[in-house]
Amino acid sequence: MKWTFLDPNGTSAREVALKQIITNFERDNPNVKVAVEPQVWDTLGTKFLAANQTGNAPDVIWTSMDDFGTALKQNALVDFESLFLNSWTPEDIKDIDDAYWAFGNKDGKHYQVTLSRNYIGILYREDLLAEKGIKVPFKTWDELIDAAVKLTEKDAATGIQRYGFGQAFSPESPDPQVFPPSLIQSQGDMFTEGGKANWSTDAGVTAMNRQLDMVTKYKVTPDSAISSSVEDVYNEFKAGRYAMMIGAGVRIPTLQKESTFDGSKIQMTYFPSEDGSTFSPSVINGWNVGVWSGSKNKEAAGKFVEHMINAESDEIWMTVGGQVPVRKSTVQKNADFLSKPDKTYLSVMAEGFAKYGYAQPWEFPVSGWRADLNKIAQDILVKGKDVKAALQAAEKEFNERAGS
C-alpha cells in the first residue's frame, strides 16, 4: 500500500502518468498489487509521521521536504542501499546524481528519491506580454512591477478585470510568494545555521514591503489576495483574471489543458533580483518517496520505488505527466520533445534547479514556515501591524514551535 496526494484514477497529467507506471510495474511483477490511498497533499507528511508512531504506516510513502528530516530522525525510512542501490553501477548513480539525490543523505546512505520536482516561479501568458512588448526574463523587481502595472486592465474581449500579478496570502495550503526569493537573494538564507527563523532583518522588511506594495501601492495584485488560497489563484489565472502569477511548474500541464484561452501560451520565468545581476533563488520542492521502516513488504516496496525512477517510468513522468525527469539520460533522449513551445517550462525548471534553486534545510524541523509568512502578510494588510514587529512575532512563534 502507498500513500500519495495523486489519485491514479484522476485526470491530471501526473495522475495519468502514475496509473501508467503502476500498470507497467504490475505487468513486470504479476505477484505484486499496488494499492493506492490518495491523501490530502498538505497533511500527508504529518499523517505519515503520526502513522509511523502508531505502527500503521503504508509501505511506500511520499513526504514533503518540510517533513522529511523529522521522518529520518524518527528512523521511519529504510535506506535504499539495503533494498536495491548496492546493485546499481556507478553509471546508474551518475545518471540520477544531483542536489535532489543528495537531499537527506544520512551516514552516507540514501532514503528517498524526489518525484514531482517542483520549482516555484512566475507563470505568465506569453500572448499578453507580447501585446505590450514586454520581454522576459525580468532582470529586476522594478521591471516586474512595471510589467504588472501595464498588464492590469480590463480584457477588451471578455470584459474581465485582469490583474498583472497573482499572489495568495491564505495560510491554507500555501506556496512561497515574493518574500522568500527576495529575502534569500539578499541575505543567503531564511534560517540561521542553528535552524532559527531569520526574517526580521532589514532585508526581510524590504522583501515583505515589496510583496505587499503590489497590493497596496501598485495595485497589480487584488485585495482578494489577503484571503485567496493558491487554488483560488490557479483557477482565476486559467479563467483569464491574471496575466502573471506566482505558481508551480508542476501545475502547468493542467493549466494548459484547462485554461479558457490558448493554454500553450502559458510559460514560466525566474524571479528577478534587486540589481539585475542574477535571478533570485526559488525554494525548490518535491515529494520524497521512500519505504517505511516498519513495512512487512520492504522488498516489494523497494522494487516499486526503483521502478518509478527507471528509464521507462522517468520518460512517462516527463512526456505524460509533464514533470522534470530524474535521469539526465531522459533529457538527452528527448531533446525534440523538450524543444516544443508548450514544453519550454520544463527546461526553465531544470535550469532553475541547477542554478537558481534553494533547498531548505532538513537537519531541523521547518514545517509551517509558508503559512507563517502568509499570516504575517494578513496581519499587516488587515490588522495594520508594523512590518518589522510582525516579522519578529512570527520568528518567535516559529522558533518556539520548532524548538530552535
C-alpha positions, 0 to 999 in steps of 0.5 A: 500500500502507498500513500500519495496526494495523486489519485491514479484514477484522476485526470491530471497529467501526473495522475495519468502518468502514475496509473501508467507506471503502476500498470507497467510495474504490475505487468513486470511483477504479476505477484505484486498489487499496488494499492493506492490511498490518495491523501490530502497533499498538505497533511500527508507528511504529518499523517505519515509521521503520526502513522509511523508512531502508531505502527500503521504506516503504508509501505511506500510513502511520499513526504514533503521536504518540510517533513522529511528530516523529522521522518529520518530522525524518527528512523521511519525510512529504510535506506535504499542501499539495503533494498536495491542501490548496492546493485546499481553501477556507478553509471546508474548513480551518475545518471540520477546524481544531483542536489535532489539525490543528495537531499537527506543523505544520512551516514552516507546512505540514501532514503528517498528519491524526489518525484514531482520536482517542483520549482516555484516561479512566475507563470505568465501568458506569453500572448499578453506580454507580447501585446505590450512588448514586454520581454522576459526574463525580468532582470529586476523587481522594478521591471516586474512591477512595471510589467504588472502595472501595464498588464492590469486592465480590463480584457477588451474581449471578455470584459474581465478585470485582469490583474498583472500579478497573482499572489495568495496570502491564505495560510491554507495550503500555501506556496512561497510568494515574493518574500522568500526569493527576495529575502534569500537573494539578499541575505543567503538564507531564511534560517540561521545555521542553528535552524532559527527563523531569520526574517526580521532583518532589514532585508526581510522588511524590504522583501515583505514591503515589496510583496505587499506594495503590489497590493497596496501601492501598485495595485497589480495584485487584488485585495482578494489576495489577503484571503485567496488560497493558491487554488483560488489563484490557479483557477482565476489565472486559467479563467483569464483574471491574471496575466502573471502569477506566482505558481508551480511548474508542476501545475502547468500541464493542467493549466494548459489543458484547462485554461479558457484561452490558448493554454500553450501560451502559458510559460514560466520565468525566474524571479528577478533580483534587486540589481539585475545581476542574477535571478533570485533563488526559488525554494525548490520542492518535491515529494520524497518517496521512500519505504517505511521502516516498519513495512512487512513488504520492504522488498516489494516496496523497494522494487516499486520505488526503483521502478518509478525512477527507471528509464521507462517510468522517468520518460512517462513522468516527463512526456505524460505527466509533464514533470522534470525527469530524474535521469539526465539520460531522459533529457538527452533522449528527448531533446525534440520533445523538450524543444516544443513551445508548450514544453519550454517550462520544463527546461526553465525548471531544470535550469532553475534547479541547477542554478537558481534553486534553494533547498531548505534545510532538513537537519531541523524541523521547518514545517509551517514556515509558508503559512507563517509568512502568509499570516504575517502578510494578513496581519499587516494588510488587515490588522495594520501591524508594523512590518518589522514587529510582525516579522519578529512575532512570527520568528518567535512563534516559529522558533518556539514551535520548532524548538530552535 
